[in-house]
């Protein structure tokens, strides 16, 4: 005889989800996140044109002063998108 163990708390959560959403399917995951630096692309390109020796880390530091708390990796990705 095979015994199935059922977690009551999980059954309650599923029932609540079914009542609220109408189904118990998983929520969608992944997808493209909006780019935080899209509005600053022109500034980034102008800054690099003025000082081509700047690093992405120094650009990230300058963006922090401008109110954008981003990593150097985010700056790199935005520059790659800009070409």
Residue, then its C-alpha position, 0 to 999 in steps of 0.5 A: x500500500x502506498x501512502x501519500x502525504x499531503x501538506x494541508x498548508x499547501x492545499x489551503x494555499x492552492x484553494x485560496x489561489x483558485x478562489x482568487x485567480x480562478x486557476x492554480x497555474x504557476x505565475x509567469x517567470x523570466x522575460x525582459x526587464x525594462x532597462x533602467x539606463x535607457x533614458x540616460x543613453x544620450x548622456x552616456x554616449x556624450x560622456x564617452x565622446x567627451x572622455x573616451x578613456x572613461x571606464x564603465x566603473x567610473x561611468x557607474x560612479x557618475x551615474x550614482x551621483x546623478x541618482x541611478x544606483x547601477x552596477x558597472x555591468x548595467x552600464x556595460x549592457x546599456x553601451x552594448x545595446x547602444x552599439 
